[in-house]
Amino acid sequence: MTTPSTTTREPITTAQLTIVRANKASWADLQAIFGTADYPGKCYCQHFKTRDCHWGSMSDRERQNRLREQTHCDNPRARTTTGLVAYLDKEPVGWVAVEPRTAYPRLLRTRTVWSGRQEDKADDSVWAVTCFVTRKGYRKRGITYALAAATAGFAREHGARALEAYPMTTPPGKEITWGELHVGSRQVFTDAGFTEVSHPSPRRVVMRIDFANCTGPVHQQGDAYR
C-alpha cells in the first residue's frame, strides 16, 4: 500500500476505479480509507448506525470494531455487507455506506429525512446511501460520483424497490465543510440518476430512485461494483 500524493489533483474517472462489496475488501484497506483523524477517523461510519443516547459513550476503537463487524471485511463469501469500496490501481481510495433504511436507527429519528413525507419507517425494501469517505490525498477528484452511481445497481440487485439519499446543497457564496459533506452533495446524486423528492431544510434535500419506475438500466455505472 502506497502513500497517496497530496499534490496530484487530476480527476479520476469511473473507468479507472474498481468498486467492490466491502466484504471483499480487507480491514487494512478500510483503515487506510478512514484514517485516524478528521471526521471519518472518529466516526467510522457509525453516526447513523448508533442511537443518540449511545454515541457519547462509545470509544473510537468500539466504532472501528463495529464497522469491521458490519462490513464482514476479509470475508468474500459473506452474504451481507454494509457498503462499497473503491480502488485505484489496487489502492483503496473510497467508501460509501448503502443498506436498507431500517439498518440506521438514528436516521429513522432524523426529522429532516421525514419532513413533509408519509413514509413507512419499517419498510426495509427502501435502501439508503448515508455516508461517503474519500481517502486523504484523493479527495476532490470525483471518486464520490463513481461510488454514488454504483449504489443503485448494488441496492437493486439485493432487492431494494427504492434507494434514497440525503445530500447537502451549497448555497451561492457559501461553503460547506468537508465533514458536512459525508452525506454527499446534491450534484453527485443528480448525476447518478436520483431525483429530488423533498427539500426539508435550506441545505438538505431528499433524493431517490424508485426502481419500479425504471424502464432500463438504472444508470450506466449502476453495475460498476464487483
C-alpha positions in Angstrom: 0.0 0.0 0.0 1.5 3.3 -1.0 1.2 6.8 0.5 -1.1 9.0 -1.6 0.3 12.2 -3.1 -1.2 15.4 -1.8 -0.2 17.3 -4.9 -1.8 15.3 -7.6 -5.3 16.7 -8.4 -6.2 15.2 -11.8 -9.8 13.9 -12.0 -10.2 10.2 -11.5 -12.7 8.6 -13.9 -15.1 5.8 -13.2 -13.2 3.7 -15.7 -10.1 3.9 -13.6 -11.8 2.6 -10.5 -12.7 -0.9 -9.3 -15.6 -0.9 -6.9 -16.3 -3.9 -4.8 -18.6 -5.0 -2.0 -17.0 -4.1 1.3 -16.8 -7.7 2.4 -14.3 -8.3 -0.4 -12.0 -5.5 1.0 -9.5 -6.1 3.8 -9.7 -4.4 7.2 -6.3 -2.8 6.4 -7.9 -1.2 3.3 -10.8 0.2 5.2 -8.5 1.6 7.8 -6.4 3.3 5.1 -9.6 5.0 3.7 -10.9 6.1 7.1 -7.6 7.0 8.7 -7.4 8.1 12.3 -8.0 11.9 12.1 -10.7 14.2 10.7 -14.4 13.2 11.0 -14.0 9.7 9.3 -11.3 8.6 11.7 -13.5 9.4 14.6 -16.9 8.2 13.3 -16.0 5.1 11.2 -19.5 5.4 9.7 -21.4 4.8 12.9 -23.3 8.1 13.2 -26.5 6.8 11.6 -26.0 3.3 13.0 -26.0 4.5 16.6 -28.7 6.0 18.7 -28.0 9.4 20.2 -28.0 8.1 23.8 -25.2 5.7 23.0 -23.0 7.9 20.8 -21.1 9.8 23.5 -20.2 6.7 25.5 -18.7 4.8 22.5 -14.9 4.8 22.1 -13.1 5.3 18.8 -12.0 1.6 19.0 -15.5 0.4 19.5 -16.7 2.4 16.4 -13.9 0.8 14.4 -14.8 -2.7 15.7 -18.4 -2.1 14.8 -17.6 -1.2 11.2 -15.4 -4.2 10.9 -18.2 -6.5 12.0 -20.8 -4.7 9.9 -18.9 -4.9 6.7 -17.7 -8.6 7.1 -14.5 -7.4 5.5 -11.9 -10.0 4.7 -14.7 -12.5 4.0 -15.5 -12.5 0.3 -18.1 -15.2 0.8 -20.2 -13.2 3.3 -23.8 -12.9 2.3 -24.3 -9.4 3.7 -22.2 -6.2 4.0 -22.8 -2.5 4.6 -21.1 -0.7 1.7 -18.9 -0.5 -1.3 -15.1 0.2 -1.6 -13.4 1.9 -4.5 -9.8 1.0 -5.6 -7.5 3.0 -7.9 -4.7 0.8 -9.2 -5.2 -1.6 -6.2 -5.1 1.3 -3.7 -8.2 1.7 -1.6 -9.5 5.2 -2.1 -13.1 5.5 -1.2 -16.1 4.1 0.7 -19.9 4.5 0.5 -22.4 3.2 3.0 -25.5 1.7 1.4 -28.0 -0.6 3.2 -31.7 -0.9 3.9 -33.0 2.3 5.5 -34.1 0.3 8.6 -30.5 -0.5 9.4 -29.9 3.1 10.5 -31.6 3.7 13.9 -30.6 7.4 14.1 -31.8 8.0 10.5 -35.2 6.8 11.5 -35.4 9.5 14.1 -33.9 12.4 12.0 -36.7 14.9 11.4 -35.3 16.3 8.2 -35.5 12.9 6.5 -39.2 12.6 7.1 -40.5 16.1 7.0 -43.4 16.5 4.6 -43.5 12.9 3.6 -45.7 10.0 4.6 -43.4 7.0 4.6 -43.4 3.7 6.4 -40.3 3.8 8.5 -40.3 0.0 8.9 -40.2 -0.7 5.1 -36.9 -2.4 4.6 -37.3 -2.5 0.8 -36.3 1.2 0.8 -32.5 1.4 1.0 -30.4 4.5 1.9 -27.0 5.9 1.0 -25.8 7.6 4.2 -22.1 8.3 4.0 -19.1 8.8 1.7 -15.4 8.7 2.8 -12.6 9.5 0.3 -9.1 8.7 1.4 -6.9 11.7 2.3 -4.8 12.5 -0.7 -7.5 11.5 -3.2 -10.3 14.0 -2.3 -12.0 16.4 -4.7 -11.1 14.2 -7.7 -14.5 12.7 -8.5 -14.4 9.4 -6.6 -17.8 10.0 -4.8 -19.5 10.3 -8.2 -18.5 6.8 -9.2 -19.4 5.4 -5.8 -22.9 7.1 -5.9 -23.5 5.6 -9.3 -22.6 2.1 -8.1 -25.0 2.2 -5.2 -28.0 1.9 -7.4 -27.1 -1.4 -9.1 -26.0 -2.8 -5.8 -29.2 -1.9 -4.0 -31.5 -3.1 -6.8 -29.7 -6.4 -7.1 -30.2 -7.0 -3.4 -34.0 -6.5 -3.6 -34.4 -2.8 -3.0 -37.5 -1.2 -4.5 -36.1 2.3 -4.0 -32.9 4.0 -2.9 -32.7 7.3 -1.1 -30.0 9.8 -0.2 -29.9 12.9 2.0 -27.3 15.2 0.5 -26.3 18.8 1.2 -26.8 21.7 -1.1 -24.3 24.5 -1.4 -25.9 28.0 -1.2 -24.4 30.6 -3.6 -21.4 32.3 -1.9 -21.3 29.8 1.0 -19.0 26.8 1.6 -19.8 23.5 3.2 -17.0 21.9 5.2 -15.7 18.5 4.1 -17.1 16.9 7.3 -20.6 18.1 6.5 -20.4 16.5 3.0 -20.1 13.0 4.3 -23.7 12.6 3.1 -22.7 13.7 -0.4 -23.7 16.7 -2.5 -26.9 17.2 -4.5 -25.0 17.1 -7.8 -23.4 13.8 -7.0 -26.8 12.1 -6.8 -28.3 14.1 -9.7 -25.5 12.7 -11.9 -26.2 9.2 -10.5 -29.9 9.4 -11.6 -31.5 10.3 -8.4 -34.5 12.8 -8.3 -35.3 15.3 -5.6 -38.4 14.3 -3.7 -38.3 16.9 -0.8 -36.4 19.8 0.4 -36.9 19.7 4.2 -34.3 22.4 5.1 -32.3 25.2 3.3 -29.3 22.9 3.0 -30.7 19.4 2.9 -32.6 17.6 0.2 -34.0 14.1 0.0 -33.3 12.3 -3.3 -34.5 9.0 -4.6 -34.6 6.4 -7.3 -37.8 4.2 -7.5 -36.7 1.1 -9.4 -40.3 0.2 -10.3 -40.4 3.4 -12.5 -37.1 2.5 -14.2 -37.7 1.0 -17.7 -34.0 0.3 -18.4 -30.7 0.3 -16.6 -30.7 2.4 -13.5 -27.5 4.2 -14.6 -24.7 3.5 -17.0 -22.5 2.9 -14.0 -25.1 1.1 -11.9 -23.3 -2.2 -12.1 -19.8 -0.9 -11.6 -19.2 -2.9 -8.4 -18.0 -6.5 -8.3 
